[in-house]
Amino acid sequence: MPEEPYFKNETIRHQLNDIELSYVLGGGLDFALGRSKLAEDQRFYCGLKANKFTTTIPASYFNNTGIPVPSDIIYALEAYNYVFSVSVSYLF
């Protein structure tokens, strides 16, 4: 019997309009090209506040798979936001 994937649609709207403190590490390089310049910058942003995310897979989902699951499976994650950005500019 083919196994069906478990999909759960959740809203994250309550997480979107929030201010988050973070620290930033970065740097850049400039290369002279005659009268112009090629600039490269990189930044790494790391959030200081964990985003708590909890999802539950009901035990009834496993009924048709033949795997005995006595109770719901609950995943409680604490994830941090990380962003790495690179930009390249041509200055003339």
N, C-alpha and C positions, 0 to 999 in steps of 0.2 A: 504494500500500500504506500503510495507516495506521501511524503510528509508535507503538510501545508505550512508555509512560513507564518510566523506570528507578527501581526502588524497592530500597532496601537497608535492612534492619532491623539496627540495631546496638544493643548495650546500652551505656548510659552509667552504669551502676551504680557503677563505680570513680570517677566524678567527683562523686558525690553526697555522700559522707561526708568532706568535706574542709573545712578552715578556710581562709578567704580574707581577706586584709587588703584594706581598701578605704578610700577617703576619702569624706566626706559633705559636701555643701553643702546648705544649707536655710534656711528662714525661715518666717515666718508673720505673719498679720494677725489682730487681734481687733477686733470691732465691737460696741459697746455697744448693746443693745436693751432699754432700760428697766432692769429689775432683772436681766436675763439677758445673755448674751453669745454671739455667733457667732464661732467661731474657725476659721481656715483655715491649714493648715500644708502645706508642700511640702518634699520631700527628693529629692536626686539622689545616688545611690550609684554609685561607679565602682570596679570591682575593679582591683587593682594587679598581679595575676598573670594572664598570658595562658593561656587554655584552648587547648591544642594539639589540633586535630582533623584527622584525615587520613581521607579516603575515596578509594576506588579504583573506577573504572568499567572493567570488563574490556573489552579490545579486541573480544572475541567478541560483545559486545552489539551492535556496529555491523555485524555480518556481513549481516543481512537488510535493512539500510537502504541499501546501495549506497555507503556512505561508507567509503573505505579508511582504516583507522586501524591504523598499524603496531604500536603498543604500548598498554599500559594507560594510562588517563588518571588521574593522581593529583593530588588537591587537598589541599594542606597549608595549613590556615588557623590563624591565631592570633587568637582573638577574646577580647575582654574582656567581663565581665559588667557591664551597666548597668541600673540600676533607677531609675525616676522614680515617686514616690508623692505623692499629694495626699489630704489628709483634711480634712473639714469637720465641726466639732463644734458642738453647741448646748449651752451651759452654763446651767443654771437653778438 
